[in-house]
Amino acid sequence: MADIAHARDDEEPEAERVNRELDQLLGALRVAMPGVQVLFAFLLAVPFQQRFAQVTEFQPDVYFMTLLASAAASALFVGLWFVLGLVRRIGTERCDAT
C-alpha cells in the first residue's frame, strides 16, 4: 500500500502537491480557529463573574497568563491564516503565468 501512495506522489506535479498541502493546512486552521476564539471569549467573560472576587492570590496570575496565551494563539492563527492565503494566491498566480 505504501508503494501505491509513493507512486501517486511521484506522478503528482510539484505545484499541485504544494496547493493540496496548503489546502489541507488551511482546512486544519479553519477547524482550530473557532476553538481558540471561543476559549478567548470565555476567558474574557470570567472576571465579570461574581465568584472571581473570591479567588486566591495566585489564581489571577494564572488567569492573566492563560488569557495572554490565548490572545497570542488567536493572533498567530489569524496571522498564519493571512500568510497562507497570501502564499496560496501568489502560488496560483505563478502557476497561471507559466
N, C-alpha and C positions, 0 to 999 in steps of 0.2 A: 504494500500500500504506500510505503514511503517512496518507492520508485515512481509511482503514478504522480504523486504530489511534486516530486523533483522534476519529472518530465514536463509537467504543466508549468512549473516556474521557468524552465528553460525556453518554452515556447512563448511565454508572455513578454511582450516588449517592455523595456525599462520604463517608458513613460506611463504605460497602463498600470504597471506594478506600483509605481510611486503614487499615482492617482488613487488606486484601490486602497493603498495603505493610509493615505490621507483621509479618505472617506471613512475608513474604519476608525481612525483616531478621532475624527470629528464626531462620529456616532457615539463613541465612548464618552466624549466630553458632553454631548447632548444629554446623556444619561446621568452623569455625575454632577453637572452644574446645578440642577434644581435641588438636589440633596444638600449641597453646600449652602445654597441660598436659604433653604428652609432652616438649616441649623443656625445660620447667621441671624435670621429673623427671630427665631426662638430666643437666642442669646440676647438680642436687643430688648426683648419683652421682659426678661427675667427681673431686672431691677425694679420694675414697676409693680411687682407682686408684693403683697403685704408682708409675707414671711421673709423677704430679702433683708429686712432690718434686723432679723434675729440670727444672722449668720455669725460664725466665729471670725476672729481677726484674720485668719489665714484664707478663708473662703473667698473674700472679694479679690484677693490677689490671683487666686486660681481662676476665678470668673474672668477677670480682666485679661489674663494671658490666653485663655480659651477664646475670648472674643477677638483678640488681636490675631490669633492663629486662624480663626475662621474668616476674618476680614482679609487676611493675606491670601488664604486659599481662594476666596472669591475673586480677588483682584488677579491672581495668577491664572485662574481658569478663564476669566474674561480676556486677559491679555493673550493667553495661549490660543483661545478661540479666534481672536482677531488675527494673530500672526499666521495661524494655519490657514485661515480663509484667504489671507493675502498671498501666501505661498501657493495655494491652490489656484488662485486667479492668475498669478504670474506664470505658473507652470502650464496652465491651459492656453494662455496667450503664446507661450513659446512653442507648444505643440502645434497650435494652429498656424504659426508662422513658418514652420518647417515643412 
